[in-house]
Structures are given as structure tokens and as C-alpha cells.
Amino acid sequence: MRDTDRLLIDIENRFDEGNSIEEVLRYLRSNGFSVLDSIKVTMRLTGVSLAEAKQVVHTSEAWSDRRAMHDAFHRGLIGETESLRGDEALRGRMATKRGGGAL
């Protein structure tokens, strides 16, 4: 059995014994697990959706020092997506004015 598998079994046992999800997230982080790993484990232990698990991890004390960085990343991603959407709309309008199809 891999060390990761043993650790996951330990985490499940801790949760079953009454440890809070916050305690589990702190344990995960202290053992080198990532935010993504924490989200997956949260979903596995609690049965919540991906969106709910992301929210739990994002607002946890265990990952609070990364919150500002993650928020900035998401704002940038949304801004870029909106920019690309605007570029697509502009290309469509230009093609229509020229009487052609999309670029």
C-alpha cells in the first residue's frame, strides 16, 4: 500500500471519529497535499458537489493564507475570458460588415 493510500485511510478514520473538515484540511496541508487534493478529499468525505467543496476549502482556515492569491487568479481568469468573448464578438461584427463569414 502506498503512503498516500495509508494517509487517505487515516484521514477517513479521523473524519469518522469526529474530526471536523477544518481539522482534516489542516492535516492534509501539513502532509503536503494541495488545494486540489483537499477539494477531492472534501468531496469524498462529505459527499458535497465540486462547487461546494471548492467553497469549503477556499474559505477554510487551513488555506486562508492562499485565499488572496486564489481570488486574484480567478479575477484574472474571468477578465481574460470576458476579453476573449469581446474579441470574438468584434470579429463577428467585422466579418458581417465585410459580408464574409467569421475570421
C-alpha positions as CSV (number, residue, x, y, z in Angstrom):
1,M,0.0,0.0,0.0
2,R,1.4,3.4,-0.9
3,D,2.0,6.1,1.7
4,T,-0.7,8.3,0.1
5,D,-3.3,5.4,0.4
6,R,-2.4,5.0,4.1
7,L,-2.7,8.7,4.7
8,L,-6.2,8.8,3.0
9,I,-7.3,5.9,5.2
10,D,-6.1,7.7,8.2
11,I,-7.9,10.9,7.1
12,E,-11.2,9.0,6.6
13,N,-10.8,7.4,10.1
14,R,-10.2,10.8,11.6
15,F,-13.3,12.2,10.0
16,D,-15.4,9.2,11.0
17,E,-14.1,9.6,14.6
18,G,-15.5,13.2,14.7
19,N,-12.6,15.4,13.4
20,S,-14.0,18.5,11.7
21,I,-13.4,19.1,8.0
22,E,-11.2,22.0,9.1
23,E,-9.1,19.7,11.1
24,V,-8.9,17.3,8.1
25,L,-7.9,20.2,5.8
26,R,-5.1,21.3,8.2
27,Y,-3.9,17.6,8.4
28,L,-3.9,17.4,4.6
29,R,-2.0,20.6,4.2
30,S,0.6,19.7,6.8
31,N,1.2,16.4,5.0
32,G,1.9,18.1,1.7
33,F,-1.4,17.8,-0.1
34,S,-2.5,20.5,-2.5
35,V,-5.7,22.6,-2.7
36,L,-6.9,20.3,-5.4
37,D,-6.3,17.3,-3.2
38,S,-8.1,19.0,-0.4
39,I,-11.1,19.6,-2.6
40,K,-11.2,16.0,-3.8
41,V,-10.9,14.7,-0.2
42,T,-13.7,17.1,0.9
43,M,-16.0,15.8,-1.8
44,R,-15.1,12.2,-0.9
45,L,-15.7,12.6,2.9
46,T,-18.7,14.8,2.8
47,G,-20.5,13.9,-0.4
48,V,-20.8,17.6,-1.4
49,S,-20.6,18.9,-5.0
50,L,-17.4,20.2,-6.6
51,A,-18.6,23.8,-6.2
52,E,-19.4,23.2,-2.5
53,A,-16.1,21.5,-1.8
54,K,-14.2,24.3,-3.6
55,Q,-16.0,26.8,-1.4
56,V,-15.3,24.9,1.8
57,V,-11.6,24.7,1.0
58,H,-11.4,28.3,-0.2
59,T,-12.9,29.6,3.0
60,S,-11.0,27.3,5.3
61,E,-8.5,28.5,7.9
62,A,-6.1,25.8,6.6
63,W,-5.8,27.5,3.2
64,S,-6.6,31.1,4.3
65,D,-3.0,32.3,3.5
66,R,-3.6,31.4,-0.1
67,R,-7.1,33.0,-0.4
68,A,-6.0,36.4,-1.8
69,M,-3.8,34.7,-4.4
70,H,-6.6,32.4,-5.5
71,D,-9.0,35.3,-5.7
72,A,-6.6,37.2,-7.9
73,F,-6.1,34.2,-10.1
74,H,-9.9,33.8,-10.6
75,R,-10.4,37.5,-11.2
76,G,-7.7,37.4,-13.9
77,L,-9.2,34.3,-15.5
78,I,-12.6,35.9,-15.6
79,G,-11.2,39.1,-17.1
80,E,-9.3,37.2,-19.8
81,T,-12.4,35.1,-20.6
82,E,-14.5,38.3,-21.0
83,S,-11.8,39.8,-23.1
84,L,-11.8,36.8,-25.4
85,R,-15.6,36.9,-25.6
86,G,-15.3,40.6,-26.6
87,D,-12.7,39.7,-29.3
88,E,-15.0,37.0,-30.7
89,A,-17.9,39.5,-30.9
90,L,-15.8,42.1,-32.6
91,R,-14.5,39.6,-35.2
92,G,-18.1,38.6,-35.8
93,R,-19.2,42.2,-36.3
94,M,-16.2,42.9,-38.6
95,A,-17.0,39.8,-40.7
96,T,-20.7,40.8,-41.0
97,K,-19.7,44.4,-42.2
98,R,-17.5,42.9,-44.9
99,G,-20.2,40.5,-45.9
100,G,-18.0,37.5,-45.1
101,G,-18.0,34.7,-42.6
102,A,-16.2,34.5,-39.4
103,L,-12.5,35.1,-39.4
